[in-house]
Amino acid sequence: MGVVEREIEYMAEALDLALTASGRTSPNPLVGAVVVREGRVVGRGFHPRAGEPHAEIFALREAGQLAHGATMHVSLEPCCHWGRTGPCTEAIIDAGIACVVVATEDPDHRVNGAGIRVLREQGIEVIVGVLREQAEALNVAYFKHRRAGLPLVTLKWAISLDGKIASRPGTRTSLTADAAQRYGHELRNVHDAILVGINTILVDDSQLTCRIEGGRDPLRVILDSRLRLPLDARVLNLSSPAQTLVITTPAAAQEKLEAIRATGADILVFDGARPPVRWVLEKLAGRGLLSVLVEGGATVHASFITAGLADRVVVFVASRIIGNQLAPSAVAGESAGTDGVKVGLEQCTVRQLGEDVVIEGALVYSTQRKVVTPTPAGGGHL
């Protein structure tokens, strides 16, 4: 195996280590590190959650004295600033690491190349770009948060073969089988927040929790401009370490606000008729949330698409047909067409999950000007 192949192999292991903490590190990124000496891995580490040591520190601890003169492979540029923990660059320098292989730079303004520069100034060789694309894909939510100040947004819904989300308006219809339902909970496990509109709660009385063994409940976010959320709703009466956040407006009655806060839920009040999607996302990003899973309903999906702020989509297609002309679809109204916004998918994957099919991909927006074709001379038609 050549030098390049070995570097790729060690970086792939660092990326796998980073993935161990998926959904647990916000507002920090997923990072893995591997220390190699004379062709042998002597230290491994990953960042488990915010406030705990970074991946480099765990890898250096395991390597001990063998770190001197060794090479470290790390999936993201080492930090060079003080936060809740100390700079990883100092620990790398103190350990006597001779070379650091970095997958990609850290877009955080406190780092963004400075960590690499500090190491090089101390005479440490730094190689950048090994498995860069994979490393950036691993932390796509973190990169968006740091660059755009917004969390990554994934829309998720289930439809019948004829494109319906329920048998008729205002009713809950179970569409998918066990395998798809489990995957839906796995998505909740790795997202920082789950967001729905009030109609979803009124119809489904959803818990919005993660019901897989060892799973983590995301922050539950409910858009409710008039504060119609019932006090006996399950999202307000859960035994869960995650909080419920209700976003409302001055149209909400003060007594209802106080009653909901008394359940332990948090409330944000937007000073207007309806909070814009961007405002909601900015508030969530300000809380350090890197990713949001939007589970409906149709009007909420439309608002994210119209605003161009949904990044990804996960659609479960159930093996059944509803057939009711009045049955609702996953995206409401005219939001995806009449204003010239057209949305497609990139990096699209299609796979079977038990009885159902799941389609996933990155949303791509394009705005097309409406072109008027002139009528040919003589009043004819094309």
DONUNU-219494 format. One record per residue (C-alpha): residue in three letters; residue number from 1; x, y, z. Coordinates in steps of 0.5 Angstrom, whole numbers, always signed. Layout:
REC   residuo   num      px      py      pz
REC       ala   NUM       X       Y       Z
...
***
This chain:
REC   residuo   num      px      py      pz
REC       met     1      +0      +0      +0
REC       gly     2      +3      +7      -2
REC       val     3      +3     +13      +2
REC       val     4      -3     +16      -1
REC       glu     5      -7     +10      +0
REC       arg     6      -5     +10      +8
REC       glu     7      -6     +17      +9
REC       ile     8     -13     +16      +6
REC       glu     9     -14     +10     +10
REC       tyr    10     -12     +13     +17
REC       met    11     -17     +19     +15
REC       ala    12     -23     +15     +13
REC       glu    13     -22     +12     +20
REC       ala    14     -22     +19     +23
REC       leu    15     -28     +20     +20
REC       asp    16     -31     +14     +22
REC       leu    17     -29     +16     +29
REC       ala    18     -33     +23     +28
REC       leu    19     -39     +19     +26
REC       thr    20     -40     +16     +33
REC       ala    21     -42     +22     +36
REC       ser    22     -47     +24     +31
REC       gly    23     -53     +29     +33
REC       arg    24     -49     +30     +40
REC       thr    25     -44     +35     +39
REC       ser    26     -48     +41     +37
REC       pro    27     -46     +47     +37
REC       asn    28     -39     +44     +36
REC       pro    29     -37     +39     +30
REC       leu    30     -36     +32     +29
REC       val    31     -29     +31     +29
REC       gly    32     -25     +24     +29
REC       ala    33     -17     +24     +30
REC       val    34     -12     +18     +29
REC       val    35      -5     +18     +31
REC       val    36      +0     +14     +27
REC       arg    37      +7     +12     +29
REC       glu    38     +12      +8     +24
REC       gly    39      +5      +5     +21
REC       arg    40      +2      +3     +27
REC       val    41      -4      +7     +30
REC       val    42      -3      +9     +37
REC       gly    43      -8     +13     +39
REC       arg    44     -16     +14     +37
REC       gly    45     -21     +19     +39
REC       phe    46     -27     +23     +37
REC       his    47     -31     +29     +40
REC       pro    48     -37     +26     +44
REC       arg    49     -41     +33     +46
REC       ala    50     -40     +40     +47
REC       gly    51     -36     +42     +54
REC       glu    52     -32     +35     +53
REC       pro    53     -25     +35     +50
REC       his    54     -24     +35     +43
REC       ala    55     -22     +29     +39
REC       glu    56     -15     +31     +38
REC       ile    57     -14     +31     +46
REC       phe    58     -17     +24     +47
REC       ala    59     -12     +21     +41
REC       leu    60      -6     +24     +44
REC       arg    61      -8     +21     +51
REC       glu    62      -9     +14     +48
REC       ala    63      -2     +15     +45
REC       gly    64      +2     +18     +51
REC       gln    65      +9     +18     +49
REC       leu    66      +8     +15     +43
REC       ala    67      +6     +21     +40
REC       his    68     +13     +24     +40
REC       gly    69     +15     +24     +32
REC       ala    70      +8     +21     +30
REC       thr    71      +3     +24     +25
REC       met    72      -4     +26     +27
REC       his    73     -10     +25     +22
REC       val    74     -16     +29     +24
REC       ser    75     -22     +30     +20
REC       leu    76     -23     +38     +22
REC       glu    77     -17     +43     +23
REC       pro    78     -15     +43     +30
REC       cys    79     -18     +49     +34
REC       cys    80     -13     +55     +36
REC       his    81     -17     +59     +41
REC       trp    82     -20     +58     +48
REC       gly    83     -27     +56     +49
REC       arg    84     -30     +51     +54
REC       thr    85     -23     +47     +53
REC       gly    86     -16     +49     +51
REC       pro    87     -13     +50     +44
REC       cys    88     -12     +43     +41
REC       thr    89      -6     +46     +37
REC       glu    90      -2     +47     +44
REC       ala    91      -3     +40     +46
REC       ile    92      -1     +38     +39
REC       ile    93      +5     +42     +40
REC       asp    94      +7     +40     +47
REC       ala    95      +6     +32     +45
REC       gly    96     +11     +33     +40
REC       ile    97      +7     +31     +34
REC       ala    98     +11     +32     +27
REC       cys    99      +6     +32     +22
REC       val   100      -2     +33     +22
REC       val   101      -6     +31     +16
REC       val   102     -12     +35     +16
REC       ala   103     -18     +33     +12
REC       thr   104     -21     +41     +11
REC       glu   105     -21     +47     +14
REC       asp   106     -25     +50     +20
REC       pro   107     -30     +55     +18
REC       asp   108     -31     +58     +25
REC       his   109     -28     +65     +25
REC       arg   110     -24     +64     +31
REC       val   111     -20     +58     +27
REC       asn   112     -21     +58     +19
REC       gly   113     -14     +57     +17
REC       ala   114     -11     +60     +24
REC       gly   115     -10     +53     +27
REC       ile   116      -6     +50     +21
REC       arg   117      -2     +57     +21
REC       val   118      +0     +56     +28
REC       leu   119      +2     +49     +27
REC       arg   120      +6     +51     +21
REC       glu   121     +10     +56     +25
REC       gln   122     +12     +51     +30
REC       gly   123     +15     +47     +25
REC       ile   124     +10     +42     +24
REC       glu   125      +9     +39     +17
REC       val   126      +1     +40     +16
REC       ile   127      -2     +37     +10
REC       val   128      -9     +39      +8
REC       gly   129     -15     +36      +4
REC       val   130     -15     +29      +5
REC       leu   131     -22     +26      +4
REC       arg   132     -24     +34      +4
REC       glu   133     -31     +32      +0
REC       gln   134     -33     +27      +5
REC       ala   135     -31     +31     +11
REC       glu   136     -35     +37      +9
REC       ala   137     -41     +32      +8
REC       leu   138     -40     +30     +15
REC       asn   139     -41     +37     +18
REC       val   140     -45     +40     +13
REC       ala   141     -50     +42     +18
REC       tyr   142     -44     +45     +22
REC       phe   143     -41     +49     +16
REC       lys   144     -48     +52     +14
REC       his   145     -49     +54     +21
REC       arg   146     -42     +58     +21
REC       arg   147     -42     +60     +14
REC       ala   148     -50     +62     +14
REC       gly   149     -52     +63     +21
REC       leu   150     -57     +58     +20
REC       pro   151     -58     +51     +21
REC       leu   152     -59     +45     +16
REC       val   153     -66     +44     +15
REC       thr   154     -69     +37     +12
REC       leu   155     -76     +36     +10
REC       lys   156     -79     +29     +12
REC       trp   157     -86     +27     +10
REC       ala   158     -89     +20      +8
REC       ile   159     -94     +20      +2
REC       ser   160     -98     +14      -1
REC       leu   161     -97     +12      -8
REC       asp   162    -101     +17     -11
REC       gly   163     -98     +23      -7
REC       lys   164    -102     +24      -1
REC       ile   165    -100     +25      +6
REC       ala   166    -107     +23      +9
REC       ser   167    -114     +20      +7
REC       arg   168    -117     +27      +8
REC       pro   169    -116     +33     +11
REC       gly   170    -116     +34     +18
REC       thr   171    -114     +26     +20
REC       arg   172    -108     +22     +21
REC       thr   173    -107     +16     +17
REC       ser   174    -101     +11     +18
REC       leu   175     -98     +10     +12
REC       thr   176     -91      +7     +13
REC       ala   177     -89      +0     +16
REC       asp   178     -84      -1     +21
REC       ala   179     -78      -1     +18
REC       ala   180     -79      +6     +15
REC       gln   181     -82      +9     +22
REC       arg   182     -75      +6     +25
REC       tyr   183     -71     +10     +20
REC       gly   184     -76     +16     +21
REC       his   185     -74     +16     +29
REC       glu   186     -67     +15     +27
REC       leu   187     -67     +22     +23
REC       arg   188     -70     +25     +30
REC       asn   189     -64     +22     +34
REC       val   190     -59     +26     +29
REC       his   191     -62     +32     +29
REC       asp   192     -62     +38     +34
REC       ala   193     -69     +40     +33
REC       ile   194     -76     +37     +30
REC       leu   195     -81     +43     +28
REC       val   196     -88     +42     +26
REC       gly   197     -94     +47     +25
REC       ile   198    -100     +47     +30
REC       asn   199    -104     +43     +26
REC       thr   200    -100     +37     +26
REC       ile   201    -101     +37     +34
REC       leu   202    -108     +38     +33
REC       val   203    -109     +32     +29
REC       asp   204    -104     +27     +31
REC       asp   205    -102     +29     +38
REC       ser   206     -95     +28     +36
REC       gln   207     -90     +27     +42
REC       leu   208     -84     +29     +37
REC       thr   209     -79     +24     +41
REC       cys   210     -74     +19     +39
REC       arg   211     -77     +12     +40
REC       ile   212     -71      +8     +39
REC       glu   213     -66      +5     +44
REC       gly   214     -61      +9     +46
REC       gly   215     -64     +15     +42
REC       arg   216     -64     +22     +44
REC       asp   217     -70     +27     +44
REC       pro   218     -69     +33     +39
REC       leu   219     -72     +40     +42
REC       arg   220     -79     +40     +40
REC       val   221     -81     +46     +36
REC       ile   222     -88     +48     +35
REC       leu   223     -90     +54     +30
REC       asp   224     -97     +56     +33
REC       ser   225     -99     +64     +32
REC       arg   226    -105     +64     +36
REC       leu   227    -103     +59     +41
REC       arg   228    -108     +54     +40
REC       leu   229    -104     +48     +43
REC       pro   230    -108     +44     +48
REC       leu   231    -105     +44     +55
REC       asp   232    -106     +37     +55
REC       ala   233    -102     +36     +49
REC       arg   234     -97     +30     +49
REC       val   235     -91     +35     +47
REC       leu   236     -93     +39     +54
REC       asn   237     -93     +33     +58
REC       leu   238     -87     +28     +57
REC       ser   239     -82     +25     +61
REC       ser   240     -76     +28     +57
REC       pro   241     -69     +31     +57
REC       ala   242     -71     +35     +51
REC       gln   243     -75     +42     +52
REC       thr   244     -81     +44     +48
REC       leu   245     -81     +51     +44
REC       val   246     -87     +54     +42
REC       ile   247     -86     +60     +37
REC       thr   248     -92     +65     +37
REC       thr   249     -95     +72     +36
REC       pro   250     -98     +77     +40
REC       ala   251    -105     +74     +38
REC       ala   252    -104     +69     +44
REC       ala   253    -107     +70     +50
REC       gln   254    -103     +72     +56
REC       glu   255    -106     +67     +61
REC       lys   256    -105     +61     +56
REC       leu   257     -98     +64     +55
REC       glu   258     -97     +63     +63
REC       ala   259    -100     +56     +63
REC       ile   260     -96     +53     +57
REC       arg   261     -89     +56     +61
REC       ala   262     -92     +53     +67
REC       thr   263     -91     +46     +64
REC       gly   264     -84     +47     +63
REC       ala   265     -84     +49     +56
REC       asp   266     -81     +55     +53
REC       ile   267     -84     +61     +49
REC       leu   268     -82     +65     +43
REC       val   269     -86     +71     +41
REC       phe   270     -85     +74     +34
REC       asp   271     -88     +81     +34
REC       gly   272     -92     +81     +28
REC       ala   273     -98     +76     +25
REC       arg   274     -93     +70     +23
REC       pro   275     -86     +69     +24
REC       pro   276     -82     +68     +18
REC       val   277     -78     +62     +17
REC       arg   278     -72     +65     +17
REC       trp   279     -73     +69     +23
REC       val   280     -75     +62     +26
REC       leu   281     -68     +59     +24
REC       glu   282     -64     +65     +26
REC       lys   283     -67     +64     +33
REC       leu   284     -65     +56     +33
REC       ala   285     -58     +58     +30
REC       gly   286     -57     +63     +36
REC       arg   287     -59     +57     +41
REC       gly   288     -53     +53     +38
REC       leu   289     -58     +48     +34
REC       leu   290     -54     +46     +27
REC       ser   291     -60     +42     +24
REC       val   292     -67     +42     +24
REC       leu   293     -72     +36     +22
REC       val   294     -79     +39     +19
REC       glu   295     -84     +34     +19
REC       gly   296     -90     +38     +17
REC       gly   297     -95     +40     +15
REC       ala   298     -96     +41      +8
REC       thr   299     -97     +49     +10
REC       val   300     -90     +49     +14
REC       his   301     -87     +45      +8
REC       ala   302     -89     +50      +3
REC       ser   303     -86     +56      +7
REC       phe   304     -79     +53      +8
REC       ile   305     -79     +51      +0
REC       thr   306     -82     +58      -2
REC       ala   307     -77     +62      +2
REC       gly   308     -71     +57      -1
REC       leu   309     -69     +55      +6
REC       ala   310     -70     +48      +6
REC       asp   311     -63     +44      +4
REC       arg   312     -65     +37      +4
REC       val   313     -71     +32      +3
REC       val   314     -73     +25      +6
REC       val   315     -79     +22      +3
REC       phe   316     -82     +16      +5
REC       val   317     -87     +13      -1
REC       ala   318     -92      +8      +2
REC       ser   319     -94      +2      -2
REC       arg   320    -101      +4      -2
REC       ile   321    -106      +8      -6
REC       ile   322    -111     +13      -2
REC       gly   323    -115     +15      -8
REC       asn   324    -119     +21      -5
REC       gln   325    -119     +27      -9
REC       leu   326    -119     +32      -3
REC       ala   327    -114     +28      +0
REC       pro   328    -108     +33      +2
REC       ser   329    -101     +33      -1
REC       ala   330     -94     +34      +2
REC       val   331     -93     +41      +0
REC       ala   332     -99     +46      +0
REC       gly   333    -102     +51      -4
REC       glu   334     -98     +54     -10
REC       ser   335     -92     +55      -7
REC       ala   336     -87     +51     -11
REC       gly   337     -89     +54     -18
REC       thr   338     -93     +60     -20
REC       asp   339     -88     +65     -17
REC       gly   340     -83     +62     -22
REC       val   341     -79     +58     -16
REC       lys   342     -78     +51     -19
REC       val   343     -74     +45     -14
REC       gly   344     -71     +39     -16
REC       leu   345     -66     +34     -13
REC       glu   346     -59     +33     -13
REC       gln   347     -55     +27     -10
REC       cys   348     -61     +23     -10
REC       thr   349     -62     +16      -7
REC       val   350     -68     +11      -8
REC       arg   351     -68      +5      -3
REC       gln   352     -73      +0      -1
REC       leu   353     -74      +0      +7
REC       gly   354     -79      -6      +8
REC       glu   355     -85      -5      +5
REC       asp   356     -84      +2      +3
REC       val   357     -79      +6      -1
REC       val   358     -75     +12      +1
REC       ile   359     -72     +18      -3
REC       glu   360     -67     +23      -1
REC       gly   361     -63     +28      -4
REC       ala   362     -61     +36      -3
REC       leu   363     -66     +41      -6
REC       val   364     -64     +45     -11
REC       tyr   365     -67     +52     -13
REC       ser   366     -68     +55     -19
REC       thr   367     -72     +62     -21
REC       gln   368     -74     +62     -28
REC       arg   369     -77     +68     -32
REC       lys   370     -83     +67     -35
REC       val   371     -82     +68     -42
REC       val   372     -88     +70     -47
REC       thr   373     -88     +67     -54
REC       pro   374     -91     +72     -59
REC       thr   375     -96     +70     -63
REC       pro   376     -94     +69     -71
REC       ala   377     -96     +74     -76
REC       gly   378    -103     +73     -79
REC       gly   379    -106     +71     -72
REC       gly   380    -104     +64     -73
REC       his   381    -102     +59     -67
REC       leu   382     -96     +55     -65
***
